[in-house]
């Protein structure tokens, strides 16, 4: 249920787009206006496709434009783009596209940035989160229409923290203190990913690294993983995962299972955890001893930290993902613009309502109702087997923090114009490999930083 940027997709785009396979796509003839468009959606799970079909039906009725909606699996997107480009049949619009592929498609001339800008201008730039616009733009060039976001968060057992008299774990020092103190009695201090073959490990590490001021590349584009801030991030991650984490390789599934079983005091995960944490999904129910009699025990006794701060950072930061609607260079422009405008206005509540815990709206409202979509998001129903409004499960204070967390979101390489490099790292996974070797005691944190830096530099060279 977590639509993260998969290794296969990142590797495919890094290899095919950068190699220039699609370099001629921008020269293809634009679609002849026929009031028909093709829309690809990465929200391809059956319930989400059904909900999207309802939005599409409303658009077709209102505009008379025919829409062919195609659900696309993340791992198949690179091949589908290649095939469509070769056949001259690129879709008009693609939805649910993460930051790295947006930047990669832009770099390779696949996007109609002028059409996208017209959509944002029509909706009102002031109605969007400013940081979301910044991350999805190249200066004044508008790459995509930012739609929604999920955040990497630190979830902690506030009951255990209170009993031990520990402060909120919102800094390196506080996290280490808590992990050290609570790592006892069959409970690990933290659940933290170490799987060298999973992009989730990179997402988790980047969250900690950004908090400490560690950047993948500097302002001049030079790989920066050897910086003091990055060496500190590797050292802190190693201490947390190796000294106070569960033994063995930890993955996206095992970290969640450990926390849900009541066997860890903290976990770094995404906001897609929130419906499961509240016992709303039968295939991922909390299994702690107290949970048998109270399915809400963990959600009621968990605190959530959005942005973290390390010693090398000027302000708190956190990792997250923003997904966008993009218009292809060969789209039927007017119809494509109308569609994106519709789904970001009339159809917007239905779109982020597909999975509100992981689709935080980055458009707050309209000019007339500035908080319209934030209010609607709070009232959105979450869960799978049990369904409840988000605001009935979590406090208003937490929802405020999640909504404002988009403003604290940072991403390696994106604002430095290194989207292609980011995609390549998510494909080749040099950081997770270094983290895996470090946390299994094969190399030191300093060696992990050096190894990761050398491999990323080699990737950067290969992209030139």
For each residue, the residues with C-beta under 8 A, 3 or more apart:
1: 45 272 281 355 358 384
2: 150 252 270 272 358
3: 42 43 74 96 323 358
4: 199 200 203 270 321
5: 9 10 74 98 100 101 199 321 426
6: 9 10 74 75 199
7: 10 11 197 198 199 426 427 429
8: 11 12 74 75 78
9: 5 6 12 13 74 75 77 78 101
10: 5 6 7 13 14 100 101 199 423 424 425 426 427
11: 7 8 14 15 78 426 427 428
12: 8 9 15 16 75 77 78 79 427
13: 9 10 16 17 18 77 78 81 100 101 104 105 423 427
14: 10 11 17 18 104 420 423 424 427 428 463
15: 11 12 18 19 78 427
16: 12 13 19 21 22 78 81 82
17: 13 14 20 21 22 78 81 104 105 107 108 420
18: 13 14 15 104 108 420 424 462 463
19: 15 16
20: 17 23 108
21: 16 17 82 85
22: 16 17 25 81 82 85 108 109 110
23: 20 26 108 109
24: 27 28
25: 22 28 85 90 108 109 110 329 330
26: 23 109 110 329
27: 24
28: 24 25 85 88 90 329 330
29: 32 88 330
30: 329 330 331 332 333
31: 34 37 92 330 331 332
32: 29 332
33: 332 334 335
34: 31 332
35: 64 65 66 332 335
36: 65 66 67 68 332 335
37: 31 65 66 67 68 91 92 93 331 332 335 336 339
38: 67 68 70 89 91 92 93
39: 56 67 68 69 70 91 92 93 94 95 339
40: 70 71 72 80 91 93 94 95
41: 44 48 49 52 69 70 71 72 94 95 96
42: 3 72 73 74 77 94 95 96 97 323
43: 3 48 49 52 71 95 96 354
44: 41 48 49 71 72 73
45: 1 48 49 71
46: 49 50
47: 50 51 354
48: 41 43 44 45 51 52 354 355
49: 41 43 44 45 46 52 53 69 71
50: 46 47 53 54
51: 47 48 54 55 350 353 354
52: 41 43 48 49 55 56 69 350 351 354
53: 49 50 56 57 69
54: 50 51 57 58 350
55: 51 52 58 59 342 343 347 350 351
56: 39 52 53 59 60 67 69
57: 53 54 60 61
58: 54 55 61 62 342 346 347
59: 55 56 62 63 65 67 338 339 342 343 346 347
60: 56 57 63 64 65 66 67
61: 57 58
62: 58 59 342 346
63: 59 60 335 338 342
64: 35 60
65: 35 36 37 59 60 335 338 339
66: 35 36 37 60
67: 36 37 38 39 56 59 60 339
68: 36 37 38 39
69: 39 41 49 52 53 56
70: 38 39 40 41 91
71: 40 41 43 44 45 49
72: 40 41 42 44 76 77 80 94
73: 42 44 76 77
74: 3 5 6 8 9 42 77
75: 6 8 9 12
76: 72 73 79 80
77: 9 12 13 42 72 73 74 80 81 101
78: 8 9 11 12 13 15 16 17 81 82
79: 12 76 82 83
80: 40 72 76 77 83 84
81: 13 16 17 22 77 78 84 85 90 105 110
82: 16 21 22 78 79 85 86
83: 79 80 86 87
84: 80 81 87 89 90 91
85: 21 22 25 28 81 82 88 90 110
86: 82 83
87: 83 84
88: 28 29 85 330
89: 38 84
90: 25 28 81 84 85 110 328 329 330 331
91: 37 38 39 40 70 84 94 328 331
92: 31 37 38 39 327 328 330 331 332 335 336 339
93: 37 38 39 40 325 326 327 328 331 336 339 340
94: 39 40 41 42 72 91 97 325 326 328
95: 39 40 41 42 43 147 323 325 343
96: 3 41 42 43 147 323
97: 42 94 101 102 105 144 323 324 325 326
98: 5 101 102 321 322 323
99: 102 103 135 136 321 322 324 411 414 419 422
100: 5 10 13 103 104 414 419 422 423 426
101: 5 9 10 13 77 97 98 104 105 423
102: 97 98 99 105 106 111 136 143 144 324 326 419
103: 99 100 106 107 138 143 414 417 419 420 422 423
104: 13 14 17 18 100 101 107 108 419 420 423
105: 13 17 81 97 101 102 108 110 111 326
106: 102 103 109 110 111 113 138 141 143 419
107: 17 103 104 419 420
108: 17 18 20 22 23 25 104 105
109: 22 23 25 26 106 329
110: 22 25 26 81 85 90 105 106 328 329
111: 102 105 106 116 143 144 326 327 328 329
112: 115 116 327 328 329 331 333 336
113: 106 116 117 141 142 143
114: 117 118
115: 112 118 119 327 331 333 336 337
116: 111 112 113 119 120 142 143 144 145 326 327 340
117: 113 114 120 121 141 142
118: 114 115 121 122 337
119: 115 116 122 123 145 325 327 337 340 341 344
120: 116 117 123 124 125 128 133 142 145
121: 117 118 124 125
122: 118 119 337 341
123: 119 120 127 128 145 341 344 345 363
124: 120 121 127 128 366 367
125: 120 121 128 133
126: 367
127: 123 124 363 364 365 366 367 370
128: 120 123 124 125 132 133 146 362 363 364
129: 132 133 146 362 363 364 406 407
130: 133 134 407
131: 134 135 406 407 408 409
132: 128 129 135 136 146 149 322 362 406 409
133: 120 125 128 129 130 136 137 146
134: 130 131 137 415
135: 99 131 132 146 322 409 411 414 415
136: 99 102 132 133 142 143 144 145 146 322 324
137: 133 134 140 141 142 143
138: 103 106 141 143 417
139:
140: 137
141: 106 113 117 137 138
142: 113 116 117 120 136 137 145
143: 102 103 106 111 113 116 136 137 138 324 326
144: 97 102 111 116 136 324 325 326
145: 116 119 120 123 136 142 324 325 326 340 344
146: 128 129 132 133 135 136 149 322 323 324 362 363
147: 95 96 322 323 324 325 344 351 352 359 361 362 363
148: 322 323 351 352 359 360 361 362
149: 132 146 320 321 322 323 359 360 362 406 409
150: 2 270 271 272 320 321 358 359 360
151: 270 271 306 318 319 320 360 402 405 406 409
152: 203 204 206 207 268 269 270 318 319 320
153: 268 269 270 271 273 304 305 306 318 402 405
154: 169 170 175 266 267 268 304 305 308
155: 259 266 267 268 269 273 277 302 303 304 305
156: 160 161 168 169 178 265 266 267 302 303 304 305
157: 160 161 182 265 266 301 302 303
158: 161 162 301 302 303
159: 162 163 301
160: 156 157 163 164 182 187 265
161: 156 157 158 164 166 167 168 169 178 182 265 303
162: 158 159 165 166
163: 159 160
164: 160 161 178 181 182
165: 162
166: 161 162 169 174 177 178 181 182
167: 161 170 174 177
168: 156 161 174 303 305
169: 154 156 161 166 174 175 177 178 266 305
170: 154 167 174 305 307 308 309 316
171: 174 175 211 308 309 310
172: 175 176 211 212 232 236 308 309 310 311
173: 176 177 311
174: 166 167 168 169 170 171 177 178
175: 154 169 171 172 178 179 190 236 240 266 308
176: 172 173 179 180 236 239 240
177: 166 167 169 173 174 180 181
178: 156 161 164 166 169 174 175 181 182 189 265 266
179: 175 176 182 183 189 190 239 240 243 244 245 265 266
180: 176 177 183 189 243 244
181: 164 166 177 178 184 189
182: 157 160 161 164 166 178 179 187 189 265 266
183: 179 180 187 188 189 243 244 265
184: 181 187
185:
186: 263
187: 160 182 183 184 262 263 264 265
188: 183 191 244 245 246 258 263 264 265
189: 178 179 180 181 182 183 240 243 244 245 264 265 266
190: 175 179 240 241 244 245 264 265 266 267 268
191: 188 245 246 250 254 255 256 258 259 264 266 267 268
192: 204 237 240 241 245 250 255 267 268
193: 198 200 201 203 204 205 241 250 251 252 255 268
194: 201 241 245 249 250 435 436 439 440
195: 198 200 201 249 250 251 252 432 436
196: 201 249 429 432 433 435 436 437
197: 7 429 432 436
198: 7 193 195 201 251 252 429 432
199: 4 5 6 7 10 202 203 426 429 432
200: 4 193 195 203 204 251 252
201: 193 194 195 196 198 204 205 429 431 432 435 436
202: 199 205 206 425 426 429 431 432 435
203: 4 152 193 199 200 206 207 270 319
204: 152 192 193 200 201 207 208 268
205: 193 201 202 208 209 233 237 431 432 435
206: 152 202 203 209 210 319 411 412 431
207: 152 203 204 210 211 268 308 318 319
208: 204 205 211 212 233 236 237 240 268 308 310
209: 205 206 212 214 229 230 233 237 412
210: 206 207 213 214 215 313 317 318 319 410 411 412
211: 171 172 207 208 233 307 308 309 310 313 316 317 318
212: 172 208 209 229 230 232 233 236 310 311 312 313
213: 210 229 310 312 313 314
214: 209 210 224 225 227 229 230 232 233 312
215: 210 218 224 227 229 230 412 413 416
216: 223 224 225 412 413 418 421 422 425 456
217: 221 222 223 224 412 413 416 418 421 460
218: 215 221 222 224 416
219: 416
220:
221: 217 218 416 417 418 460
222: 217 218
223: 216 217 226 453 456 457 460
224: 214 215 216 217 218 227 230 453
225: 214 216 230 431 449 452 453 456
226: 223 230 231 449 450 453
227: 214 215 224 230 231
228: 231 232 312
229: 209 212 213 214 215 232 233 310 312 313
230: 209 212 214 215 224 225 226 227 233 234 449 453
231: 226 227 228 234 235 445 446 449
232: 172 212 214 228 229 235 236 310 311 312
233: 205 208 209 211 212 214 229 230 236 237 310
234: 230 231 237 238 434 435 438 445 446 448 449
235: 231 232 238 239 445 446
236: 172 175 176 208 212 232 233 239 240 310
237: 192 205 208 209 233 234 240 241 435 438 439 445
238: 234 235 241 242 243 438 439 445 448
239: 176 179 235 236 242 243 244
240: 175 176 179 189 190 192 208 236 237 243 244 245
241: 190 192 193 194 237 238 244 245 250 435 439
242: 238 239 245 438 439 441
243: 179 180 183 189 238 239 240
244: 179 180 183 188 189 190 239 240 241
245: 179 188 189 190 191 192 194 240 241 242 250 264 439
246: 188 191 250 254 258 263 264
247:
248: 254
249: 194 195 196 254 436 440
250: 191 192 193 194 195 241 245 246 254 255 258
251: 193 195 198 200 254 255
252: 2 193 195 198 200 255 256 269
253: 256 257
254: 191 246 248 249 250 251 257 258
255: 191 192 193 250 251 252 258 259 264 267 268 269
256: 191 252 253 259 260 267 269 273 276 284
257: 253 254 260 261 287
258: 188 191 246 250 254 255 261 263 264 267
259: 155 191 255 256 262 263 264 266 267 269 298
260: 256 257 276 277 284 285 286 287 288 291 298
261: 257 258 286 287 288
262: 187 259 286 287 288 289 290 291 298
263: 186 187 188 246 258 259
264: 187 188 189 190 191 245 246 255 258 259 267
265: 156 157 160 161 178 179 182 183 187 188 189 190
266: 154 155 156 157 169 175 178 179 182 189 190 191 259
267: 154 155 156 190 191 192 255 256 258 259 264 273
268: 152 153 154 155 190 191 192 193 204 207 208 255
269: 152 153 155 252 255 256 259 272 273
270: 2 4 150 151 152 153 203 273 358
271: 150 151 153 274 357 358 360 402
272: 1 2 150 269 275 276 355 357 358
273: 153 155 256 267 269 270 276 277 357
274: 271 277 278 299 357 358 382 390 393 394
275: 272 278 280 281 357 382 383 384
276: 256 260 272 273 279 280 281 284 285 286
277: 155 260 273 274 286 298 299 302
278: 274 275 295 296 299 382 383 388 393 394
279: 276 285 286 291 295 296 298 299 386
280: 275 276 382 383 384 385 386 387 388 393
281: 1 275 276 284 285 383 384 385 386
282: 285 384 385
283: 384
284: 256 260 276 281
285: 260 276 279 281 282 291 295
286: 260 261 262 276 277 279 291 295 297 298 299
287: 257 260 261 262 291
288: 260 261 262 291 297 298
289: 262 292
290: 262 293 294 297
291: 260 262 279 285 286 287 288 294 295 297 298
292: 289
293: 290 297
294: 290 291 297 300
295: 278 279 285 286 291
296: 278 279 299 300
297: 286 288 290 291 293 294 300 301
298: 259 260 262 277 279 286 288 291 301 302
299: 274 277 278 279 286 296 302 393 394
300: 294 296 297
301: 157 158 159 297 298
302: 155 156 157 158 277 298 299
303: 155 156 157 158 161 168
304: 153 154 155 156 398 401 402
305: 153 154 155 156 168 169 170 308
306: 151 153 318 401 402 404 405 408
307: 170 211 316 317 318 405 408
308: 154 170 171 172 175 207 208 211 305 316 317 318
309: 170 171 172 211 313 315 316 317
310: 171 172 208 211 212 213 229 232 233 236 313
311: 172 173 212 232
312: 212 213 214 228 229 232
313: 210 211 212 213 229 309 310 316 317
314: 213
315: 309
316: 170 211 307 308 309 313 408
317: 210 211 307 308 309 313 408 409 410
318: 151 152 153 207 210 211 306 307 308 405 408 409 410
319: 151 152 203 206 207 210 409 410 411
320: 149 150 151 152 405 406 409 411
321: 4 5 98 99 149 150
322: 98 99 132 135 136 146 147 148 149 362 406 409
323: 3 42 95 96 97 98 146 147 148 149 359
324: 97 99 102 136 143 144 145 146 147
325: 93 94 95 97 119 144 145 147 340 343 344
326: 93 94 97 102 105 111 116 143 144 145
327: 92 93 111 112 115 116 119 331 333 336 337 340
328: 90 91 92 93 94 110 111 112 331 336
329: 25 26 28 30 90 109 110 111 112
330: 25 28 29 30 31 88 90 92
331: 30 31 37 90 91 92 93 112 115 327 328 335 336
332: 30 31 32 33 34 35 36 37 92 335 336
333: 30 112 115 327 336 337
334: 33 337 338
335: 33 35 36 37 63 65 92 331 332 338 339
336: 37 92 93 112 115 327 328 331 332 333 339 340
337: 115 118 119 122 327 333 334 340 341
338: 59 63 65 334 335 341 342
339: 37 39 59 65 67 92 93 335 336 342 343
340: 93 116 119 145 325 327 336 337 343 344
341: 119 122 123 337 338 344 345
342: 55 58 59 62 63 338 339 345 346 347
343: 55 59 95 325 339 340 346 347 348 351
344: 119 123 145 147 325 340 341 347 348 351 363
345: 123 341 342 348 366
346: 58 59 62 342 343
347: 55 58 59 342 343 344 350 351
348: 343 344 345 351 352 361 363 373
349: 352 353 373 376 380
350: 51 52 54 55 347 353 354
351: 52 55 147 148 343 344 347 348 354 359
352: 147 148 348 349 356 359 360 361 373 377 380
353: 51 349 350 356 359 376 380 381
354: 43 47 48 51 52 350 351 359
355: 1 48 272 358 359 382
356: 352 353 359 360 377 380 381 382 390
357: 271 272 273 274 275 382 390
358: 1 2 3 150 270 271 272 274 355
359: 147 148 149 150 323 351 352 353 354 355 356
360: 148 149 150 151 271 352 356 377 402 403 405 406
361: 147 148 348 352 364 373 374 376 377
362: 128 129 132 146 147 148 149 322 406
363: 123 127 128 129 146 147 344 348 373
364: 127 128 129 361 370 371 372 373 374
365: 127 369 370 371 372 373 374 375
366: 124 127 345 369 370 372
367: 124 126 127 370
368:
369: 365 366 372
370: 127 364 365 366 367
371: 364 365 374 375
372: 364 365 366 369 375 376
373: 348 349 352 361 363 364 365 376 377
374: 361 364 365 371 377 378 403
375: 365 371 372 378 379
376: 349 353 361 372 373 379 380
377: 352 356 360 361 373 374 380 390 399 403
378: 374 375 389 390 391 396 399
379: 375 376 389 390 391
380: 349 352 353 356 376 377 389 390
381: 353 356 387 388 389 390
382: 274 275 278 280 355 356 357 387 388 389 390 393
383: 275 278 280 281 386 387 388
384: 1 275 280 281 282 283 387
385: 280 281 282
386: 279 280 281 383
387: 280 381 382 383 384
388: 278 280 381 382 383 392 393
389: 378 379 380 381 382 392 393
390: 274 356 357 377 378 379 380 381 382 393 394 399
391: 378 379 394 396 399
392: 388 389
393: 274 278 280 299 382 388 389 390
394: 274 278 299 390 391 398 399
395: 398 399
396: 378 391 399 400
397: 400 401
398: 304 394 395 401 402
399: 377 378 390 391 394 395 396 402 403
400: 396 397 403 404
401: 304 306 397 398 404 405
402: 151 153 271 304 306 360 398 399 405
403: 360 374 377 399 400 406
404: 306 400 401 407 408
405: 151 153 306 307 318 320 360 401 402 408 409
406: 129 131 132 149 151 320 322 360 362 403 409
407: 129 130 131 404
408: 131 306 307 316 317 318 404 405
409: 131 132 135 149 151 317 318 319 320 322 405 406
410: 210 317 318 319
411: 99 135 206 210 319 320 414 415 422
412: 206 209 210 215 216 217 418 422 425
413: 215 216 217 416 417 418 419 421 422
414: 99 100 103 135 411 418 419 422
415: 134 135 411
416: 215 217 218 219 221 413
417: 103 138 221 413
418: 216 217 221 412 413 414 421 422 460
419: 99 100 102 103 104 106 107 413 414 422 423
420: 14 17 18 103 104 107 423 424 463
421: 216 217 413 418 424 425 456 459 460 463
422: 99 100 103 216 411 412 413 414 418 419 425 426
423: 10 13 14 100 101 103 104 419 420 426 427
424: 10 14 18 420 421 427 428 459 460 462 463
425: 10 202 216 412 421 422 428 429 430 431 456 459
426: 5 7 10 11 100 199 202 422 423 429
427: 7 10 11 12 13 14 15 423 424
428: 11 14 424 425 455 459
429: 7 196 197 198 199 201 202 425 426 432 433
430: 425 433 434 451 452 455 456 459
431: 201 202 205 206 225 425 434 435 452 456
432: 195 196 197 198 199 201 202 205 429 435 436
433: 196 429 430 436 437 451 452 455
434: 234 430 431 437 438 443 448 449 451 452 455
435: 194 196 201 202 205 234 237 241 431 432 438 439 448
436: 194 195 196 197 201 249 432 433 439 440
437: 196 433 434 440 442 443 448 451
438: 234 237 238 242 434 435 441 442 443 444 445 447 448
439: 194 237 238 241 242 245 435 436
440: 194 249 436 437
441: 242 438
442: 437 438
443: 434 437 438 447 448 451
444: 438 447 448
445: 231 234 235 237 238 438 448 449
446: 231 234 235 449 450
447: 438 443 444 450 451
448: 234 238 434 435 437 438 443 444 445 451 452
449: 225 226 230 231 234 434 445 446 452 453
450: 226 446 447 453 454
451: 430 433 434 437 443 447 448 454 455
452: 225 430 431 433 434 448 449 455 456
453: 223 224 225 226 230 449 450 456 457
454: 450 451 457 458
455: 428 430 433 434 451 452 458 459
456: 216 223 225 421 425 430 431 452 453 459 460
457: 223 453 454 460 461
458: 454 455 461 462
459: 421 424 425 428 430 455 456 462 463
460: 217 221 223 418 421 424 456 457 463 464
461: 457 458 464
462: 18 424 458 459
463: 14 18 420 421 424 459 460
464: 460 461
